[in-house]
């Protein structure tokens, strides 16, 4: 199943600010989401929201899956120390 990956404006801005090497790795992980909404290493976030996270070194990518629209919305890309606030 192919999914469309969308980045929120906040996530896009955060992605642009990353170091080139880490940005490249993050984009690679985002491409994995197109074919598999649960790639290796993803974890469901605890709490009321139905969201997941991917690790890319010290960076975390938070996203939601919209099954009806076959889309994945990335809403946050930040360092692990600040991403969950």
PyMOL Python script that loads the backbone (N, CA, C, O; Angstrom):
from pymol import cmd

cmd.read_pdbstr("""\
ATOM      1  N   UNK A   1       0.840  -1.175   0.000  1.00  0.00           N
ATOM      2  CA  UNK A   1       0.000   0.000   0.000  1.00  0.00           C
ATOM      3  C   UNK A   1       0.892   1.247   0.000  1.00  0.00           C
ATOM      4  O   UNK A   1       1.819   1.348   0.804  1.00  0.00           O
ATOM      5  N   UNK A   2       0.619   2.164  -0.873  1.00  0.00           N
ATOM      6  CA  UNK A   2       1.413   3.386  -0.976  1.00  0.00           C
ATOM      7  C   UNK A   2       0.713   4.513  -0.225  1.00  0.00           C
ATOM      8  O   UNK A   2      -0.479   4.753  -0.412  1.00  0.00           O
ATOM      9  N   UNK A   3       1.469   5.199   0.626  1.00  0.00           N
ATOM     10  CA  UNK A   3       0.956   6.331   1.387  1.00  0.00           C
ATOM     11  C   UNK A   3       1.588   7.624   0.877  1.00  0.00           C
ATOM     12  O   UNK A   3       2.711   7.626   0.375  1.00  0.00           O
ATOM     13  N   UNK A   4       0.857   8.702   1.014  1.00  0.00           N
ATOM     14  CA  UNK A   4       1.365  10.034   0.694  1.00  0.00           C
ATOM     15  C   UNK A   4       1.895  10.619   2.003  1.00  0.00           C
ATOM     16  O   UNK A   4       1.172  10.638   2.999  1.00  0.00           O
ATOM     17  N   UNK A   5       3.131  11.091   2.022  1.00  0.00           N
ATOM     18  CA  UNK A   5       3.723  11.664   3.224  1.00  0.00           C
ATOM     19  C   UNK A   5       3.658  13.185   3.112  1.00  0.00           C
ATOM     20  O   UNK A   5       4.171  13.771   2.159  1.00  0.00           O
ATOM     21  N   UNK A   6       3.020  13.813   4.100  1.00  0.00           N
ATOM     22  CA  UNK A   6       2.887  15.264   4.137  1.00  0.00           C
ATOM     23  C   UNK A   6       3.579  15.791   5.381  1.00  0.00           C
ATOM     24  O   UNK A   6       3.499  15.186   6.450  1.00  0.00           O
ATOM     25  N   UNK A   7       4.253  16.911   5.239  1.00  0.00           N
ATOM     26  CA  UNK A   7       4.906  17.554   6.376  1.00  0.00           C
ATOM     27  C   UNK A   7       4.160  18.826   6.733  1.00  0.00           C
ATOM     28  O   UNK A   7       3.792  19.608   5.856  1.00  0.00           O
ATOM     29  N   UNK A   8       3.939  19.029   8.027  1.00  0.00           N
ATOM     30  CA  UNK A   8       3.357  20.293   8.464  1.00  0.00           C
ATOM     31  C   UNK A   8       4.399  21.380   8.230  1.00  0.00           C
ATOM     32  O   UNK A   8       5.577  21.076   8.043  1.00  0.00           O
ATOM     33  N   UNK A   9       3.984  22.622   8.238  1.00  0.00           N
ATOM     34  CA  UNK A   9       4.940  23.710   8.012  1.00  0.00           C
ATOM     35  C   UNK A   9       6.010  23.730   9.100  1.00  0.00           C
ATOM     36  O   UNK A   9       7.172  24.035   8.833  1.00  0.00           O
ATOM     37  N   UNK A  10       5.613  23.404  10.320  1.00  0.00           N
ATOM     38  CA  UNK A  10       6.564  23.355  11.439  1.00  0.00           C
ATOM     39  C   UNK A  10       7.609  22.256  11.211  1.00  0.00           C
ATOM     40  O   UNK A  10       8.803  22.468  11.424  1.00  0.00           O
ATOM     41  N   UNK A  11       7.142  21.084  10.778  1.00  0.00           N
ATOM     42  CA  UNK A  11       8.051  19.969  10.529  1.00  0.00           C
ATOM     43  C   UNK A  11       8.976  20.279   9.358  1.00  0.00           C
ATOM     44  O   UNK A  11      10.162  19.951   9.400  1.00  0.00           O
ATOM     45  N   UNK A  12       8.439  20.913   8.310  1.00  0.00           N
ATOM     46  CA  UNK A  12       9.257  21.262   7.149  1.00  0.00           C
ATOM     47  C   UNK A  12      10.355  22.249   7.535  1.00  0.00           C
ATOM     48  O   UNK A  12      11.505  22.095   7.123  1.00  0.00           O
ATOM     49  N   UNK A  13      10.001  23.266   8.328  1.00  0.00           N
ATOM     50  CA  UNK A  13      10.996  24.246   8.782  1.00  0.00           C
ATOM     51  C   UNK A  13      12.082  23.577   9.621  1.00  0.00           C
ATOM     52  O   UNK A  13      13.265  23.884   9.476  1.00  0.00           O
ATOM     53  N   UNK A  14      11.670  22.657  10.502  1.00  0.00           N
ATOM     54  CA  UNK A  14      12.637  21.940  11.338  1.00  0.00           C
ATOM     55  C   UNK A  14      13.565  21.080  10.489  1.00  0.00           C
ATOM     56  O   UNK A  14      14.763  20.996  10.761  1.00  0.00           O
ATOM     57  N   UNK A  15      13.013  20.443   9.463  1.00  0.00           N
ATOM     58  CA  UNK A  15      13.811  19.599   8.576  1.00  0.00           C
ATOM     59  C   UNK A  15      14.861  20.424   7.840  1.00  0.00           C
ATOM     60  O   UNK A  15      16.003  19.988   7.694  1.00  0.00           O
ATOM     61  N   UNK A  16      14.485  21.602   7.381  1.00  0.00           N
ATOM     62  CA  UNK A  16      15.432  22.473   6.665  1.00  0.00           C
ATOM     63  C   UNK A  16      16.575  22.941   7.554  1.00  0.00           C
ATOM     64  O   UNK A  16      17.677  23.179   7.061  1.00  0.00           O
ATOM     65  N   UNK A  17      16.336  23.078   8.849  1.00  0.00           N
ATOM     66  CA  UNK A  17      17.349  23.579   9.776  1.00  0.00           C
ATOM     67  C   UNK A  17      18.348  22.515  10.224  1.00  0.00           C
ATOM     68  O   UNK A  17      19.369  22.838  10.831  1.00  0.00           O
ATOM     69  N   UNK A  18      18.057  21.251   9.927  1.00  0.00           N
ATOM     70  CA  UNK A  18      18.945  20.169  10.358  1.00  0.00           C
ATOM     71  C   UNK A  18      20.259  20.198   9.590  1.00  0.00           C
ATOM     72  O   UNK A  18      20.340  20.730   8.483  1.00  0.00           O
ATOM     73  N   UNK A  19      21.274  19.618  10.194  1.00  0.00           N
ATOM     74  CA  UNK A  19      22.561  19.426   9.543  1.00  0.00           C
ATOM     75  C   UNK A  19      22.349  18.563   8.293  1.00  0.00           C
ATOM     76  O   UNK A  19      21.476  17.695   8.287  1.00  0.00           O
ATOM     77  N   UNK A  20      23.125  18.789   7.255  1.00  0.00           N
ATOM     78  CA  UNK A  20      22.927  18.121   5.962  1.00  0.00           C
ATOM     79  C   UNK A  20      22.918  16.599   6.069  1.00  0.00           C
ATOM     80  O   UNK A  20      22.081  15.943   5.449  1.00  0.00           O
ATOM     81  N   UNK A  21      23.835  16.034   6.844  1.00  0.00           N
ATOM     82  CA  UNK A  21      23.900  14.570   6.989  1.00  0.00           C
ATOM     83  C   UNK A  21      22.651  14.021   7.669  1.00  0.00           C
ATOM     84  O   UNK A  21      22.073  13.033   7.216  1.00  0.00           O
ATOM     85  N   UNK A  22      22.242  14.661   8.748  1.00  0.00           N
ATOM     86  CA  UNK A  22      21.068  14.200   9.483  1.00  0.00           C
ATOM     87  C   UNK A  22      19.811  14.412   8.646  1.00  0.00           C
ATOM     88  O   UNK A  22      18.908  13.575   8.657  1.00  0.00           O
ATOM     89  N   UNK A  23      19.749  15.532   7.919  1.00  0.00           N
ATOM     90  CA  UNK A  23      18.600  15.807   7.055  1.00  0.00           C
ATOM     91  C   UNK A  23      18.454  14.708   6.005  1.00  0.00           C
ATOM     92  O   UNK A  23      17.346  14.248   5.726  1.00  0.00           O
ATOM     93  N   UNK A  24      19.571  14.297   5.431  1.00  0.00           N
ATOM     94  CA  UNK A  24      19.554  13.241   4.411  1.00  0.00           C
ATOM     95  C   UNK A  24      19.018  11.931   4.991  1.00  0.00           C
ATOM     96  O   UNK A  24      18.219  11.241   4.357  1.00  0.00           O
ATOM     97  N   UNK A  25      19.465  11.599   6.197  1.00  0.00           N
ATOM     98  CA  UNK A  25      18.983  10.383   6.858  1.00  0.00           C
ATOM     99  C   UNK A  25      17.498  10.489   7.207  1.00  0.00           C
ATOM    100  O   UNK A  25      16.759   9.510   7.098  1.00  0.00           O
ATOM    101  N   UNK A  26      17.068  11.676   7.624  1.00  0.00           N
ATOM    102  CA  UNK A  26      15.658  11.886   7.967  1.00  0.00           C
ATOM    103  C   UNK A  26      14.776  11.749   6.726  1.00  0.00           C
ATOM    104  O   UNK A  26      13.704  11.146   6.788  1.00  0.00           O
ATOM    105  N   UNK A  27      15.220  12.302   5.612  1.00  0.00           N
ATOM    106  CA  UNK A  27      14.454  12.191   4.362  1.00  0.00           C
ATOM    107  C   UNK A  27      14.364  10.730   3.930  1.00  0.00           C
ATOM    108  O   UNK A  27      13.332  10.288   3.424  1.00  0.00           O
ATOM    109  N   UNK A  28      15.429   9.996   4.127  1.00  0.00           N
ATOM    110  CA  UNK A  28      15.430   8.564   3.801  1.00  0.00           C
ATOM    111  C   UNK A  28      14.371   7.827   4.637  1.00  0.00           C
ATOM    112  O   UNK A  28      13.644   6.978   4.123  1.00  0.00           O
ATOM    113  N   UNK A  29      14.298   8.161   5.920  1.00  0.00           N
ATOM    114  CA  UNK A  29      13.303   7.534   6.797  1.00  0.00           C
ATOM    115  C   UNK A  29      11.880   7.943   6.402  1.00  0.00           C
ATOM    116  O   UNK A  29      10.953   7.138   6.485  1.00  0.00           O
ATOM    117  N   UNK A  30      11.713   9.198   5.972  1.00  0.00           N
ATOM    118  CA  UNK A  30      10.402   9.666   5.525  1.00  0.00           C
ATOM    119  C   UNK A  30       9.969   8.922   4.261  1.00  0.00           C
ATOM    120  O   UNK A  30       8.786   8.632   4.083  1.00  0.00           O
ATOM    121  N   UNK A  31      10.915   8.618   3.397  1.00  0.00           N
ATOM    122  CA  UNK A  31      10.593   7.853   2.186  1.00  0.00           C
ATOM    123  C   UNK A  31      10.163   6.435   2.524  1.00  0.00           C
ATOM    124  O   UNK A  31       9.337   5.852   1.821  1.00  0.00           O
ATOM    125  N   UNK A  32      10.716   5.874   3.596  1.00  0.00           N
ATOM    126  CA  UNK A  32      10.306   4.538   4.040  1.00  0.00           C
ATOM    127  C   UNK A  32       8.832   4.523   4.415  1.00  0.00           C
ATOM    128  O   UNK A  32       8.152   3.513   4.234  1.00  0.00           O
ATOM    129  N   UNK A  33       8.332   5.651   4.941  1.00  0.00           N
ATOM    130  CA  UNK A  33       6.937   5.724   5.362  1.00  0.00           C
ATOM    131  C   UNK A  33       5.970   5.597   4.190  1.00  0.00           C
ATOM    132  O   UNK A  33       4.826   5.182   4.377  1.00  0.00           O
ATOM    133  N   UNK A  34       6.415   5.948   2.983  1.00  0.00           N
ATOM    134  CA  UNK A  34       5.531   5.861   1.815  1.00  0.00           C
ATOM    135  C   UNK A  34       5.059   4.428   1.573  1.00  0.00           C
ATOM    136  O   UNK A  34       3.908   4.212   1.191  1.00  0.00           O
ATOM    137  N   UNK A  35       5.919   3.472   1.787  1.00  0.00           N
ATOM    138  CA  UNK A  35       5.557   2.085   1.510  1.00  0.00           C
ATOM    139  C   UNK A  35       5.171   1.300   2.764  1.00  0.00           C
ATOM    140  O   UNK A  35       4.510   0.267   2.667  1.00  0.00           O
ATOM    141  N   UNK A  36       5.574   1.778   3.926  1.00  0.00           N
ATOM    142  CA  UNK A  36       5.264   1.064   5.164  1.00  0.00           C
ATOM    143  C   UNK A  36       5.014   2.069   6.286  1.00  0.00           C
ATOM    144  O   UNK A  36       5.951   2.736   6.725  1.00  0.00           O
ATOM    145  N   UNK A  37       3.782   2.193   6.757  1.00  0.00           N
ATOM    146  CA  UNK A  37       3.504   3.164   7.813  1.00  0.00           C
ATOM    147  C   UNK A  37       4.133   2.793   9.163  1.00  0.00           C
ATOM    148  O   UNK A  37       4.216   3.627  10.064  1.00  0.00           O
ATOM    149  N   UNK A  38       4.571   1.548   9.292  1.00  0.00           N
ATOM    150  CA  UNK A  38       5.231   1.097  10.516  1.00  0.00           C
ATOM    151  C   UNK A  38       6.607   0.528  10.188  1.00  0.00           C
ATOM    152  O   UNK A  38       6.809  -0.681  10.291  1.00  0.00           O
ATOM    153  N   UNK A  39       7.561   1.379   9.792  1.00  0.00           N
ATOM    154  CA  UNK A  39       8.893   0.861   9.454  1.00  0.00           C
ATOM    155  C   UNK A  39       9.612   0.371  10.708  1.00  0.00           C
ATOM    156  O   UNK A  39       9.177   0.625  11.831  1.00  0.00           O
ATOM    157  N   UNK A  40      10.691  -0.318  10.500  1.00  0.00           N
ATOM    158  CA  UNK A  40      11.445  -0.843  11.645  1.00  0.00           C
ATOM    159  C   UNK A  40      11.820   0.309  12.588  1.00  0.00           C
ATOM    160  O   UNK A  40      12.229   1.387  12.157  1.00  0.00           O
ATOM    161  N   UNK A  41      11.668   0.043  13.860  1.00  0.00           N
ATOM    162  CA  UNK A  41      12.045   1.028  14.859  1.00  0.00           C
ATOM    163  C   UNK A  41      10.974   2.040  15.215  1.00  0.00           C
ATOM    164  O   UNK A  41      11.209   2.875  16.089  1.00  0.00           O
ATOM    165  N   UNK A  42       9.825   2.008  14.591  1.00  0.00           N
ATOM    166  CA  UNK A  42       8.788   2.984  14.951  1.00  0.00           C
ATOM    167  C   UNK A  42       8.120   2.532  16.243  1.00  0.00           C
ATOM    168  O   UNK A  42       8.065   1.339  16.542  1.00  0.00           O
ATOM    169  N   UNK A  43       7.619   3.491  17.000  1.00  0.00           N
ATOM    170  CA  UNK A  43       6.920   3.172  18.238  1.00  0.00           C
ATOM    171  C   UNK A  43       5.699   4.062  18.361  1.00  0.00           C
ATOM    172  O   UNK A  43       5.710   5.221  17.947  1.00  0.00           O
ATOM    173  N   UNK A  44       4.646   3.501  18.936  1.00  0.00           N
ATOM    174  CA  UNK A  44       3.435   4.269  19.185  1.00  0.00           C
ATOM    175  C   UNK A  44       3.673   5.149  20.405  1.00  0.00           C
ATOM    176  O   UNK A  44       4.255   4.704  21.395  1.00  0.00           O
ATOM    177  N   UNK A  45       3.224   6.392  20.332  1.00  0.00           N
ATOM    178  CA  UNK A  45       3.357   7.295  21.470  1.00  0.00           C
ATOM    179  C   UNK A  45       2.288   6.979  22.502  1.00  0.00           C
ATOM    180  O   UNK A  45       1.174   6.582  22.160  1.00  0.00           O
ATOM    181  N   UNK A  46       2.634   7.157  23.750  1.00  0.00           N
ATOM    182  CA  UNK A  46       1.672   6.916  24.821  1.00  0.00           C
ATOM    183  C   UNK A  46       0.796   8.142  25.006  1.00  0.00           C
ATOM    184  O   UNK A  46       1.205   9.259  24.689  1.00  0.00           O
ATOM    185  N   UNK A  47      -0.389   7.937  25.512  1.00  0.00           N
ATOM    186  CA  UNK A  47      -1.301   9.047  25.751  1.00  0.00           C
ATOM    187  C   UNK A  47      -2.516   8.960  24.859  1.00  0.00           C
ATOM    188  O   UNK A  47      -2.788   7.924  24.252  1.00  0.00           O
ATOM    189  N   UNK A  48      -3.235  10.045  24.788  1.00  0.00           N
ATOM    190  CA  UNK A  48      -4.494  10.061  24.059  1.00  0.00           C
ATOM    191  C   UNK A  48      -4.329  10.150  22.548  1.00  0.00           C
ATOM    192  O   UNK A  48      -5.186   9.670  21.806  1.00  0.00           O
ATOM    193  N   UNK A  49      -3.249  10.753  22.082  1.00  0.00           N
ATOM    194  CA  UNK A  49      -3.103  10.920  20.631  1.00  0.00           C
ATOM    195  C   UNK A  49      -2.684   9.610  19.983  1.00  0.00           C
ATOM    196  O   UNK A  49      -1.950   8.816  20.571  1.00  0.00           O
ATOM    197  N   UNK A  50      -3.152   9.402  18.784  1.00  0.00           N
ATOM    198  CA  UNK A  50      -2.807   8.198  18.029  1.00  0.00           C
ATOM    199  C   UNK A  50      -1.671   8.566  17.083  1.00  0.00           C
ATOM    200  O   UNK A  50      -1.894   8.825  15.900  1.00  0.00           O
ATOM    201  N   UNK A  51      -0.455   8.585  17.614  1.00  0.00           N
ATOM    202  CA  UNK A  51       0.697   9.021  16.836  1.00  0.00           C
ATOM    203  C   UNK A  51       1.862   8.069  17.061  1.00  0.00           C
ATOM    204  O   UNK A  51       1.869   7.269  17.996  1.00  0.00           O
ATOM    205  N   UNK A  52       2.841   8.179  16.182  1.00  0.00           N
ATOM    206  CA  UNK A  52       4.012   7.302  16.203  1.00  0.00           C
ATOM    207  C   UNK A  52       5.273   8.132  16.097  1.00  0.00           C
ATOM    208  O   UNK A  52       5.237   9.303  15.721  1.00  0.00           O
ATOM    209  N   UNK A  53       6.399   7.500  16.438  1.00  0.00           N
ATOM    210  CA  UNK A  53       7.668   8.206  16.324  1.00  0.00           C
ATOM    211  C   UNK A  53       8.717   7.330  15.663  1.00  0.00           C
ATOM    212  O   UNK A  53       8.718   6.107  15.799  1.00  0.00           O
ATOM    213  N   UNK A  54       9.607   7.995  14.946  1.00  0.00           N
ATOM    214  CA  UNK A  54      10.777   7.361  14.341  1.00  0.00           C
ATOM    215  C   UNK A  54      12.016   8.033  14.898  1.00  0.00           C
ATOM    216  O   UNK A  54      12.014   9.240  15.143  1.00  0.00           O
ATOM    217  N   UNK A  55      13.069   7.266  15.099  1.00  0.00           N
ATOM    218  CA  UNK A  55      14.346   7.813  15.555  1.00  0.00           C
ATOM    219  C   UNK A  55      15.287   7.949  14.373  1.00  0.00           C
ATOM    220  O   UNK A  55      15.380   7.065  13.522  1.00  0.00           O
ATOM    221  N   UNK A  56      15.978   9.071  14.341  1.00  0.00           N
ATOM    222  CA  UNK A  56      17.070   9.286  13.383  1.00  0.00           C
ATOM    223  C   UNK A  56      18.197   9.906  14.203  1.00  0.00           C
ATOM    224  O   UNK A  56      18.312  11.129  14.294  1.00  0.00           O
ATOM    225  N   UNK A  57      19.020   9.059  14.793  1.00  0.00           N
ATOM    226  CA  UNK A  57      20.058   9.556  15.695  1.00  0.00           C
ATOM    227  C   UNK A  57      19.397  10.206  16.899  1.00  0.00           C
ATOM    228  O   UNK A  57      18.614   9.569  17.605  1.00  0.00           O
ATOM    229  N   UNK A  58      19.713  11.480  17.135  1.00  0.00           N
ATOM    230  CA  UNK A  58      19.123  12.211  18.257  1.00  0.00           C
ATOM    231  C   UNK A  58      17.860  12.966  17.851  1.00  0.00           C
ATOM    232  O   UNK A  58      17.269  13.680  18.661  1.00  0.00           O
ATOM    233  N   UNK A  59      17.459  12.808  16.620  1.00  0.00           N
ATOM    234  CA  UNK A  59      16.265  13.483  16.107  1.00  0.00           C
ATOM    235  C   UNK A  59      15.082  12.516  16.177  1.00  0.00           C
ATOM    236  O   UNK A  59      15.242  11.313  15.969  1.00  0.00           O
ATOM    237  N   UNK A  60      13.896  13.049  16.470  1.00  0.00           N
ATOM    238  CA  UNK A  60      12.672  12.257  16.478  1.00  0.00           C
ATOM    239  C   UNK A  60      11.701  12.831  15.460  1.00  0.00           C
ATOM    240  O   UNK A  60      11.545  14.047  15.351  1.00  0.00           O
ATOM    241  N   UNK A  61      11.049  11.945  14.715  1.00  0.00           N
ATOM    242  CA  UNK A  61      10.035  12.312  13.735  1.00  0.00           C
ATOM    243  C   UNK A  61       8.705  11.802  14.265  1.00  0.00           C
ATOM    244  O   UNK A  61       8.525  10.597  14.437  1.00  0.00           O
ATOM    245  N   UNK A  62       7.765  12.718  14.526  1.00  0.00           N
ATOM    246  CA  UNK A  62       6.450  12.333  15.032  1.00  0.00           C
ATOM    247  C   UNK A  62       5.435  12.442  13.912  1.00  0.00           C
ATOM    248  O   UNK A  62       5.418  13.423  13.168  1.00  0.00           O
ATOM    249  N   UNK A  63       4.580  11.418  13.793  1.00  0.00           N
ATOM    250  CA  UNK A  63       3.622  11.418  12.693  1.00  0.00           C
ATOM    251  C   UNK A  63       2.329  10.709  13.069  1.00  0.00           C
ATOM    252  O   UNK A  63       2.275   9.910  14.004  1.00  0.00           O
ATOM    253  N   UNK A  64       1.280  11.035  12.298  1.00  0.00           N
ATOM    254  CA  UNK A  64      -0.023  10.387  12.423  1.00  0.00           C
ATOM    255  C   UNK A  64      -0.358   9.720  11.103  1.00  0.00           C
ATOM    256  O   UNK A  64       0.086  10.163  10.044  1.00  0.00           O
ATOM    257  N   UNK A  65      -1.139   8.660  11.169  1.00  0.00           N
ATOM    258  CA  UNK A  65      -1.562   7.941   9.966  1.00  0.00           C
ATOM    259  C   UNK A  65      -3.038   8.228   9.727  1.00  0.00           C
ATOM    260  O   UNK A  65      -3.872   8.016  10.607  1.00  0.00           O
ATOM    261  N   UNK A  66      -3.354   8.711   8.531  1.00  0.00           N
ATOM    262  CA  UNK A  66      -4.744   8.939   8.131  1.00  0.00           C
ATOM    263  C   UNK A  66      -5.113   7.813   7.165  1.00  0.00           C
ATOM    264  O   UNK A  66      -4.849   7.905   5.967  1.00  0.00           O
ATOM    265  N   UNK A  67      -5.716   6.763   7.687  1.00  0.00           N
ATOM    266  CA  UNK A  67      -5.984   5.556   6.916  1.00  0.00           C
ATOM    267  C   UNK A  67      -6.944   5.810   5.761  1.00  0.00           C
ATOM    268  O   UNK A  67      -6.725   5.312   4.657  1.00  0.00           O
ATOM    269  N   UNK A  68      -7.997   6.574   5.997  1.00  0.00           N
ATOM    270  CA  UNK A  68      -8.998   6.822   4.954  1.00  0.00           C
ATOM    271  C   UNK A  68      -8.413   7.550   3.753  1.00  0.00           C
ATOM    272  O   UNK A  68      -8.804   7.293   2.615  1.00  0.00           O
ATOM    273  N   UNK A  69      -7.478   8.456   4.008  1.00  0.00           N
ATOM    274  CA  UNK A  69      -6.873   9.254   2.939  1.00  0.00           C
ATOM    275  C   UNK A  69      -5.569   8.657   2.423  1.00  0.00           C
ATOM    276  O   UNK A  69      -4.964   9.180   1.487  1.00  0.00           O
ATOM    277  N   UNK A  70      -5.139   7.554   3.042  1.00  0.00           N
ATOM    278  CA  UNK A  70      -3.849   6.930   2.720  1.00  0.00           C
ATOM    279  C   UNK A  70      -2.729   7.960   2.762  1.00  0.00           C
ATOM    280  O   UNK A  70      -1.939   8.094   1.827  1.00  0.00           O
ATOM    281  N   UNK A  71      -2.687   8.682   3.877  1.00  0.00           N
ATOM    282  CA  UNK A  71      -1.692   9.739   4.052  1.00  0.00           C
ATOM    283  C   UNK A  71      -1.040   9.617   5.428  1.00  0.00           C
ATOM    284  O   UNK A  71      -1.640   9.124   6.384  1.00  0.00           O
ATOM    285  N   UNK A  72       0.182  10.072   5.495  1.00  0.00           N
ATOM    286  CA  UNK A  72       0.913  10.149   6.754  1.00  0.00           C
ATOM    287  C   UNK A  72       1.284  11.609   6.944  1.00  0.00           C
ATOM    288  O   UNK A  72       1.916  12.219   6.082  1.00  0.00           O
ATOM    289  N   UNK A  73       0.881  12.165   8.088  1.00  0.00           N
ATOM    290  CA  UNK A  73       1.149  13.571   8.371  1.00  0.00           C
ATOM    291  C   UNK A  73       2.239  13.658   9.431  1.00  0.00           C
ATOM    292  O   UNK A  73       2.054  13.227  10.569  1.00  0.00           O
ATOM    293  N   UNK A  74       3.370  14.219   9.040  1.00  0.00           N
ATOM    294  CA  UNK A  74       4.479  14.434   9.971  1.00  0.00           C
ATOM    295  C   UNK A  74       4.256  15.803  10.598  1.00  0.00           C
ATOM    296  O   UNK A  74       4.226  16.816   9.899  1.00  0.00           O
ATOM    297  N   UNK A  75       4.100  15.829  11.925  1.00  0.00           N
ATOM    298  CA  UNK A  75       3.783  17.089  12.576  1.00  0.00           C
ATOM    299  C   UNK A  75       4.915  17.666  13.403  1.00  0.00           C
ATOM    300  O   UNK A  75       4.834  18.817  13.832  1.00  0.00           O
ATOM    301  N   UNK A  76       5.969  16.899  13.637  1.00  0.00           N
ATOM    302  CA  UNK A  76       7.094  17.429  14.410  1.00  0.00           C
ATOM    303  C   UNK A  76       8.371  16.682  14.069  1.00  0.00           C
ATOM    304  O   UNK A  76       8.378  15.456  13.958  1.00  0.00           O
ATOM    305  N   UNK A  77       9.455  17.436  13.902  1.00  0.00           N
ATOM    306  CA  UNK A  77      10.797  16.870  13.732  1.00  0.00           C
ATOM    307  C   UNK A  77      11.713  17.713  14.599  1.00  0.00           C
ATOM    308  O   UNK A  77      12.008  18.863  14.273  1.00  0.00           O
ATOM    309  N   UNK A  78      12.158  17.137  15.700  1.00  0.00           N
ATOM    310  CA  UNK A  78      13.011  17.893  16.641  1.00  0.00           C
ATOM    311  C   UNK A  78      13.946  16.936  17.366  1.00  0.00           C
ATOM    312  O   UNK A  78      13.863  15.718  17.210  1.00  0.00           O
ATOM    313  N   UNK A  79      14.841  17.519  18.167  1.00  0.00           N
ATOM    314  CA  UNK A  79      15.753  16.700  18.950  1.00  0.00           C
ATOM    315  C   UNK A  79      14.975  16.004  20.055  1.00  0.00           C
ATOM    316  O   UNK A  79      13.900  16.459  20.446  1.00  0.00           O
ATOM    317  N   UNK A  80      15.506  14.924  20.545  1.00  0.00           N
ATOM    318  CA  UNK A  80      14.774  14.114  21.519  1.00  0.00           C
ATOM    319  C   UNK A  80      14.508  14.847  22.832  1.00  0.00           C
ATOM    320  O   UNK A  80      13.587  14.488  23.565  1.00  0.00           O
ATOM    321  N   UNK A  81      15.298  15.858  23.131  1.00  0.00           N
ATOM    322  CA  UNK A  81      15.122  16.596  24.387  1.00  0.00           C
ATOM    323  C   UNK A  81      13.922  17.535  24.363  1.00  0.00           C
ATOM    324  O   UNK A  81      13.385  17.869  25.419  1.00  0.00           O
ATOM    325  N   UNK A  82      13.495  17.964  23.189  1.00  0.00           N
ATOM    326  CA  UNK A  82      12.420  18.942  23.102  1.00  0.00           C
ATOM    327  C   UNK A  82      11.176  18.471  22.366  1.00  0.00           C
ATOM    328  O   UNK A  82      10.141  19.135  22.430  1.00  0.00           O
ATOM    329  N   UNK A  83      11.248  17.365  21.682  1.00  0.00           N
ATOM    330  CA  UNK A  83      10.168  16.949  20.782  1.00  0.00           C
ATOM    331  C   UNK A  83       8.869  16.597  21.505  1.00  0.00           C
ATOM    332  O   UNK A  83       7.792  16.783  20.938  1.00  0.00           O
ATOM    333  N   UNK A  84       8.935  16.099  22.725  1.00  0.00           N
ATOM    334  CA  UNK A  84       7.738  15.629  23.400  1.00  0.00           C
ATOM    335  C   UNK A  84       7.060  16.699  24.247  1.00  0.00           C
ATOM    336  O   UNK A  84       6.091  16.403  24.946  1.00  0.00           O
ATOM    337  N   UNK A  85       7.537  17.906  24.198  1.00  0.00           N
ATOM    338  CA  UNK A  85       6.932  18.996  24.997  1.00  0.00           C
ATOM    339  C   UNK A  85       5.747  19.561  24.297  1.00  0.00           C
ATOM    340  O   UNK A  85       5.108  20.481  24.808  1.00  0.00           O
TER     341      UNK A  85
END
""", "prot")
cmd.dss("prot")
cmd.show_as("cartoon", "prot")
cmd.util.cbc("prot")
cmd.orient("prot")
